[in-house]
Amino acid sequence: QVQLVESGGGLVQPGGSLRLSCTTSGIVFSFYVMGWYRQAPGKQRELVASITTGSRTNYANSASGRFTISRDNAKNTVYLQMNSLKPEDTAVYYCNANIPGRGDDYWGQGTQVTVAS
């Protein structure tokens, strides 16, 4: 059974930081491209950042320079370090694991991030 479990969300003031974690089980983690997505109320889910099996990273413009995605294959975990948080970063953040070109595509349950003073 495949599981992706996010943690680390919460309430933070503008300018603050959070570190999200997504720990996986039931997959060969090192085979998967890992991504963080977010969905704000009334908006579509959007890609925040992704990291390939070779640790090449990609960021949405809104995240570039403030967020850092990383992976630890030994711990089957992907991280999202979020700095200089803004109210517009408020959303549910989801972890995704996929192998491009195949049907392997899995999602976590999401973790709420709220940026407010």
C-alpha positions in Angstrom: 0.0 0.0 0.0 1.4 3.3 -1.1 1.3 6.1 1.5 2.6 9.7 1.3 2.3 11.5 4.7 2.9 15.2 4.9 3.7 17.1 8.0 5.0 20.4 9.2 2.2 22.7 8.2 0.7 25.2 10.6 0.1 28.9 11.3 3.0 31.3 10.8 3.4 35.1 10.6 4.3 36.8 7.4 8.1 36.7 6.9 8.3 33.4 8.9 9.5 30.0 7.9 8.1 26.5 7.8 9.6 23.2 6.7 7.3 20.6 5.2 8.1 16.9 5.1 6.6 14.1 3.1 7.5 10.6 4.1 6.6 7.8 1.7 6.1 4.1 2.0 5.1 1.4 -0.5 7.2 2.8 -3.4 10.8 2.7 -4.4 11.3 6.3 -3.5 14.5 6.9 -5.5 12.6 6.0 -8.7 10.1 8.8 -8.4 10.0 12.5 -9.3 8.8 14.2 -6.1 6.7 17.4 -6.1 5.0 19.8 -3.8 1.7 21.3 -5.0 -0.6 23.7 -3.3 -4.3 24.6 -3.5 -5.8 27.8 -2.1 -9.5 28.1 -1.5 -11.3 28.7 -4.8 -8.1 28.1 -6.9 -6.7 25.3 -8.9 -4.0 23.1 -7.5 -0.6 24.4 -8.7 2.9 23.1 -8.7 5.2 24.8 -6.2 8.4 22.8 -6.7 9.7 19.5 -8.0 12.8 17.4 -7.7 13.9 14.7 -10.1 15.6 11.4 -9.3 18.9 13.1 -10.0 18.0 16.0 -7.6 17.4 18.5 -10.4 14.9 21.1 -9.0 12.2 23.2 -10.6 10.3 26.0 -8.9 7.2 28.0 -9.6 8.0 31.7 -10.1 6.1 32.4 -6.8 8.4 30.1 -4.9 11.8 30.8 -6.6 14.3 32.3 -4.2 12.1 31.7 -1.1 11.5 27.9 -1.1 13.9 25.0 -1.4 12.9 21.5 -2.2 15.2 18.6 -1.2 15.1 14.8 -0.9 16.6 12.2 1.3 16.4 8.8 -0.5 17.7 7.0 2.6 14.7 8.3 4.5 12.2 8.1 1.7 11.4 11.7 2.4 11.1 14.9 0.5 11.2 18.4 2.1 10.1 21.9 1.3 11.8 24.6 3.2 9.7 27.8 3.0 11.2 31.1 4.0 9.9 34.7 3.8 6.3 33.4 3.8 3.6 35.7 2.5 -0.2 35.6 3.1 -0.6 34.5 -0.5 1.3 31.3 0.3 -1.7 30.2 2.4 -3.0 26.9 1.0 -3.2 23.2 1.5 0.2 21.8 0.4 0.2 18.3 -1.2 3.1 15.9 -1.8 3.2 14.0 -5.1 5.2 11.1 -6.3 5.3 10.2 -10.0 7.2 8.5 -12.7 6.8 10.5 -15.9 5.4 8.5 -18.8 4.0 5.8 -16.5 0.8 5.5 -14.5 2.6 5.7 -11.2 1.2 8.9 -9.6 0.5 9.2 -5.9 -0.7 12.0 -3.7 -0.6 12.7 0.0 -3.6 13.9 2.0 -2.3 17.5 2.3 -1.1 19.8 5.1 -2.5 23.2 5.8 -0.2 26.2 5.7 -1.7 29.5 6.9 0.3 32.7 6.8 -1.3 35.4 8.9 -0.5 38.0 11.5 
